[in-house]
Amino acid sequence: MSIAESPAEVKIKEVKVTSDEIIAHLSDGRVVSVPIVWSWRLLEATPVQRENYEIIGDGQGVHWPDIDEDISAEGLLYGSPAPRPGNSIGE
């Protein structure tokens, strides 16, 4: 029997962004996806910008330098959509 990694230990090994989803392969073997609309920056990015990413913090997150977007492993597992600047709750 194996013991699952705690959320703090789960790392992103690989990521892919499609026109609909952000898909991450995690160190514990899971593959998780969230709707691309959760990241308005990735939603508006070109395919080339979406492909230009780097795994940061030994897999704790992903950074897209062309659009200045960061998403953490924890955010993919437990997060919520990123609000656009200037939007407040209830808008």
Secondary structure, DSSP 4 states (H G I P E B T S, - for coil): -PPPPPTTT--EEEEEE-SSEEEEEETTS-EEEEEGGG-HHHHHS-HHHHH--EEEGGGTEEEETTTTEEEEHHHHHH--PPPPTT--TT-
